[in-house]
C-alpha cells in the first residue's frame, strides 16, 4: 500500500462558503477537519476543530443559507459540527475519495488561504487517478509519497494537526537531538505559538507516543 500527503488550496480562498468565511475571518482559526462525510440524501456533515472566538465562529456559520444545522462548543478552542448542503466543489472533492478506492486519513489539517493538507492511502494507481480528478480550480501540491507503514502512520495520525505541526518543527529544529539543539521559545516562533503552549503540546505528544509504544 502507498500513501500520499497532499496540500490543496482553492483559488478563491475556500472549498465552501462557510469554509471561506471561517478561513478569512481574523477572529477564528481553522485547526483541522476531524471528520467529513457525504450522506445518502446528498447533504454533508463536517466536524471542525477551531481556535479563537467561538461565538464569532457560530455567527459566521449561521449566516449561510447552505447550513441545515450546526453546533459550536468550547471557549478559546473547540469544535463546530456543521450539517450543510455541499456546493459543486465540495461534492467533487468528496466524490474523488469515494470513486477511487482510497482512504482519507483524518484529521485533515487546515492551512493558510483556505487550504487543507491530508494523507490518502491506497495502491499507486488509485492515488494517481484521485490526484488527476482534483478540480482544475484547486492548486494541488504533492508534499510526500511513499510506502505506507501502518504502525508509524497510525501513531502520527492520532495526533491533532497542531500537535503534528509542533512535533515536525521540533524534530526539524533538533529538539530531540543529543545535545538538544533548540528550545521551546525557538519552536514557538516557528509555529506562531507561545513557548508555554509548545511545551504543553510536546508533553501531550510524548505521553501519547510513549503510551502507545508500551501498549
HELIX and SHEET records of a PDB file:
HELIX    1   1 UNK A   17  UNK A   24  1                                   8    
HELIX    2   2 UNK A   54  UNK A   62  1                                   9    
HELIX    3   3 UNK A   88  UNK A   99  1                                  12    
HELIX    4   4 UNK A  112  UNK A  114  5                                   3    
HELIX    5   5 UNK A  124  UNK A  132  1                                   9    
HELIX    6   6 UNK A  150  UNK A  157  1                                   8    
HELIX    7   7 UNK A  161  UNK A  173  1                                  13    
HELIX    8   8 UNK A  184  UNK A  191  1                                   8    
HELIX    9   9 UNK A  195  UNK A  214  1                                  20    
SHEET    1   A 8 UNK A  67  UNK A  74  0                                        
SHEET    2   A 8 UNK A  76  UNK A  85 -1                                        
SHEET    3   A 8 UNK A  43  UNK A  52 -1                                        
SHEET    4   A 8 UNK A  28  UNK A  38 -1                                        
SHEET    5   A 8 UNK A 108  UNK A 111 -1                                        
SHEET    6   A 8 UNK A 115  UNK A 122 -1                                        
SHEET    7   A 8 UNK A   2  UNK A  10 -1                                        
SHEET    8   A 8 UNK A 138  UNK A 147 -1                                        
SHEET    1   B 7 UNK A  67  UNK A  74  0                                        
SHEET    2   B 7 UNK A  76  UNK A  85 -1                                        
SHEET    3   B 7 UNK A  43  UNK A  52 -1                                        
SHEET    4   B 7 UNK A  28  UNK A  38 -1                                        
SHEET    5   B 7 UNK A 108  UNK A 111 -1                                        
SHEET    6   B 7 UNK A 115  UNK A 122 -1                                        
SHEET    7   B 7 UNK A 103  UNK A 104 -1                                        
END                                                                             
